Amino acid sequence: MLQTGLGKVKVADRFLSRLVGLLNRSSLDLDEALLITPCAGIHTVGMRFPIDLVFIDKENKVLGVRESVPPNRFRRAPKGTYAVLELSDGNVSQTGIHLDDRLIFD
């Protein structure tokens, strides 16, 4: 299990909040993240900055990681994905998140 170490994890669990995601942001601080749930894939169309992605299942087990996803891209989630954690570019390596970790959110 891995404590995420993120201070501000916003949950996007309604249609509008999932639709908007990070589109209304110009950046994301290192202690911030967006947890999109449920989610089977994401896009960065219209975003203004690159992000790291962590694909997790219903038990918060990491199924996949994509780092430095630039704007205007699409990423499919690995089979079994229930949610996607969006982090600032480079934050996956700083937090030490790896495949098969089980994340704990405060």
C-alpha positions as CSV (number, residue, x, y, z in Angstrom):
1,M,0.0,0.0,0.0
2,L,1.2,3.5,-0.8
3,Q,0.0,6.7,0.8
4,T,-0.3,9.1,-2.1
5,G,1.2,12.1,-0.3
6,L,-1.1,14.3,-2.2
7,G,-2.7,17.1,-0.1
8,K,-5.6,18.0,-2.4
9,V,-7.3,15.2,-4.3
10,K,-10.4,16.5,-6.0
11,V,-13.0,13.9,-7.0
12,A,-14.8,14.2,-10.3
13,D,-17.7,11.7,-10.0
14,R,-20.5,13.5,-11.7
15,F,-21.1,14.0,-15.4
16,L,-20.2,17.7,-15.5
17,S,-17.1,17.4,-13.3
18,R,-15.8,14.5,-15.3
19,L,-16.5,16.4,-18.6
20,V,-14.7,19.5,-17.5
21,G,-11.8,17.7,-15.6
22,L,-8.8,19.9,-15.7
23,L,-9.8,21.9,-18.8
24,N,-10.4,25.0,-16.8
25,R,-6.9,25.0,-15.2
26,S,-3.7,26.4,-16.5
27,S,-1.6,24.3,-14.2
28,L,-1.7,21.7,-11.4
29,D,0.4,22.0,-8.2
30,L,2.6,19.1,-7.1
31,D,0.3,18.4,-4.1
32,E,-2.9,18.4,-6.2
33,A,-4.6,15.7,-8.2
34,L,-7.9,15.0,-9.9
35,L,-9.5,11.5,-9.4
36,I,-12.0,10.8,-12.2
37,T,-14.5,8.1,-11.3
38,P,-15.8,6.1,-13.0
39,C,-13.5,6.4,-16.0
40,A,-12.3,4.0,-18.7
41,G,-10.0,6.4,-20.6
42,I,-9.1,10.1,-20.8
43,H,-8.3,12.8,-23.3
44,T,-6.2,15.9,-22.9
45,V,-7.9,17.7,-25.8
46,G,-8.0,21.4,-25.0
47,M,-5.7,21.2,-22.0
48,R,-2.8,23.6,-21.7
49,F,-0.3,21.5,-19.9
50,P,1.0,17.8,-19.8
51,I,-0.1,15.5,-17.0
52,D,0.7,12.1,-15.5
53,L,-2.0,9.5,-15.4
54,V,-2.5,6.6,-12.9
55,F,-5.2,4.0,-13.8
56,I,-6.7,2.3,-10.8
57,D,-9.3,-0.4,-10.1
58,K,-12.1,-0.4,-7.6
59,E,-9.6,-1.4,-4.8
60,N,-7.2,1.4,-5.8
61,K,-4.7,-1.0,-7.2
62,V,-2.5,0.7,-9.9
63,L,-3.2,-1.0,-13.3
64,G,-1.2,1.4,-15.4
65,V,0.8,4.6,-15.5
66,R,1.3,7.1,-18.3
67,E,3.8,9.9,-17.7
68,S,4.0,13.3,-19.4
69,V,0.9,13.0,-21.5
70,P,0.8,16.1,-23.6
71,P,-2.3,18.1,-24.5
72,N,-4.5,16.9,-27.4
73,R,-4.0,13.2,-26.8
74,F,-6.2,10.2,-26.0
75,R,-5.3,7.4,-23.6
76,R,-7.3,4.1,-23.1
77,A,-7.3,2.6,-19.7
78,P,-6.1,-0.9,-19.0
79,K,-8.7,-3.6,-18.6
80,G,-10.3,-3.4,-15.2
81,T,-9.8,0.4,-14.7
82,Y,-12.4,2.1,-12.5
83,A,-10.8,5.5,-12.0
84,V,-8.0,7.7,-13.3
85,L,-5.8,9.9,-11.1
86,E,-4.5,12.9,-13.0
87,L,-1.3,14.4,-11.6
88,S,1.0,17.2,-12.6
89,D,3.7,16.3,-15.1
90,G,6.5,14.4,-13.3
91,N,4.6,13.8,-10.2
92,V,4.2,10.0,-10.7
93,S,8.0,9.6,-10.2
94,Q,8.1,12.0,-7.3
95,T,5.4,10.2,-5.4
96,G,6.9,6.8,-6.1
97,I,3.7,5.3,-7.6
98,H,4.3,2.1,-9.5
99,L,2.3,-0.7,-11.2
100,D,0.5,-3.0,-8.7
101,D,0.7,-0.4,-5.8
102,R,-2.5,0.0,-3.8
103,L,-3.1,3.7,-3.2
104,I,-4.5,5.2,0.0
105,F,-6.3,8.5,-0.2
106,D,-6.8,10.7,2.9
